[in-house]
């Protein structure tokens, strides 16, 4: 059974005089344990797709089934619950709260699940250890390197044991060494069974996944399994 | 998330922007401080004036009669007119005492200027008052040292004088004034007693006063016109009846209304209404300060929402519901208003304490104003916080992340 099923997903931005068809009836599925990269040029619709997959936005038409459930039939509050419990996000710009420590940033999704403070801290430390930052729990983002900050963001995505991890250009702001670190972590998580979808425009990153879906003008141009480059 | 779990989040956000939070708070601090201090001082002034009136003998069963027509100048105006030309004479007083059954005590008074001399020392008193011996019954614990003059001394026009504390200190220094001879307007008097310490009221220092028998004063000031007459009714309930009786007696004698009768209730009522208006004005000033403080909070919260789009987006992306964001911003506004209110109350209490020490008048902190301070700062916090909080809560996550 697929973790993610996308059916005729369409997103149109109506900007008054201009109408942008960002996604045109896109359909595909992602199975449990898959490691998929979504590629395409700027404006191809890949980020719009990721926002829809992550329930951050609603489509103009079409459906997304996450873990067998049609998500856009749900209320905004229920979508917030889906984001909190089933999806882990990693952003290009890290999107951490600078006034919070690594530990506090990682435990943030659990705050909104109403998890007790001690339990939150325990799980946050464990998630940070998973990304090899067990010795940086009390550091704030400004006290960490770019690669370390992105690892904190990955730990935040992991803490809720999501059914899928969505990463939007996770290496876009990193140097080559940090990029390798992040890819290694994703590969390790995938080996452990995590389902990961990465949006990237870097071929080297895409080659480290197991499947590449290529987008052009809001449509899927190609979708193929590849031989993964293991780092 | 429960309501209380928003507090650590809000505190952290406020602590991060300490200076901004402090400046926002300042508006509420000033607003609540103004409410507490002004209302307490206004309330305290009212209580103080009432207490002073009571200490001068103006109990609830008393009234004052002035030999002047009703004027727009009110209570004080009646007395001031009667000082220059009064229609009430000592014969009118005798008639009131004899013909009004509801009246238990009549104390007529003549005012004049008095220059006192003791040895080579001089003292100009602002109030030289001639009144009957009944005055001692009108004012509680009047005598501090010596005695008050008697009715017999009044009847025999004895030159005896009862002096205020300031007169005693200034004129006699360390010497006991009792039984000492003092010259008033060139006439020799014997000091028989010293008055208890009085507070000043409405700019008049009653420690500066001297009292002498009415008949003696008539001779000294060469007048038979009574400036002011204090009258006590047999009870508080009989005040209206006594007022009617006095009016009837004076009308029969004067054939016109060239006098005023002011009950202490009326006078207190007038003072109460003046003080009420004063309290209203200061309340309005305080209200405006709070309103400005509230607008300050709303302004800063709106700026904070705009600046923290990304934070809102991040929080929503990791599972925050709209109501979570709403409460986070609302609680921030409430904390600013709450702490501001508490600091305002504290500063108000400190200033009231200091002021009461300086002016030597007890100013008990008005709990009503504290209540209003808390209520208003809370209301301002909620009102000022709701709109920015709604704005923050309504952003779609993707929109907030893009900003």
Interface residues (C-beta under 8 A of the other chain):
Chain A: X51 X54 X56 X57 X76 X77 X80 X81 X83 X84 X85 X89 X91 X95 X96 X97 X99 X100 X108 X109 X111 X112 X113 X114 X156 X160
Chain B: X1 X2 X5 X9 X12 X13 X16 X310 X311 X313 X314 X315 X316 X317 X318 X319 X320 X321 X322 X323 X324 X396 X397 X398 X401
